[in-house]
């Protein structure tokens, strides 16, 4: 459950619950095949650091996707 506050609550060492583990950072390379949940299969055409990637989905359809890459999966 997400809090309505802008900050996260700190984990107490005496808590019986495990602390939240951050999601691993996804890293993509030029030419890598990817799958997008909505757009389908594509290929990475350029990478803008850890901030965004440009994906070519074929037929001239280029899409810039910004981090976090929740709907983009490496194949």
For each residue, the residues with C-beta under 8 A, 3 or more apart:
1:
2:
3: 7 8 9
4:
5:
6:
7: 3
8: 3 20
9: 3
10:
11: 15 19 20
12: 15
13:
14:
15: 11 12
16:
17:
18: 21
19: 11
20: 8 11
21: 18
22:
23: 68
24:
25: 50
26: 67 68 69 72 74
27: 50
28: 32 34 44 47 53 69 72 74
29: 32 44 47
30: 44 45 46 47
31: 43 44
32: 28 29 43 44 74 75
33: 41 42 43 74 75
34: 28 41 42 43 44 55 72 73 74 75
35: 40 41 42 72 73 75
36: 39 40 41 42 55 57 63 65 71 72 73
37: 71 72 73
38: 71
39: 36 42 55 57 61 63
40: 35 36 57
41: 33 34 35 36 57 58 75
42: 33 34 35 36 39 55 56 57 58 63
43: 31 32 33 34 55 56
44: 28 29 30 31 32 34 47 53 54 55 56
45: 30 54 55 56 62
46: 30 53 54
47: 28 29 30 44 52 53 54
48: 51 52 53 54
49: 52
50: 25 27 67
51: 48 66 67
52: 47 48 49 64 65 66 67
53: 28 44 46 47 48 64 65 69 72
54: 44 45 46 47 48 62 63 64 65
55: 34 36 39 42 43 44 45 62 63 64 65 72
56: 42 43 44 45 61 62
57: 36 39 40 41 42 61 62 63
58: 41 42 61
59:
60:
61: 39 56 57 58
62: 45 54 55 56 57
63: 36 39 42 54 55 57
64: 52 53 54 55
65: 36 52 53 54 55 69 71 72
66: 51 52
67: 26 50 51 52
68: 23 26
69: 26 28 53 65 72
70:
71: 36 37 38 65
72: 26 28 34 35 36 37 53 55 65 69
73: 34 35 36 37
74: 26 28 32 33 34
75: 32 33 34 35 41
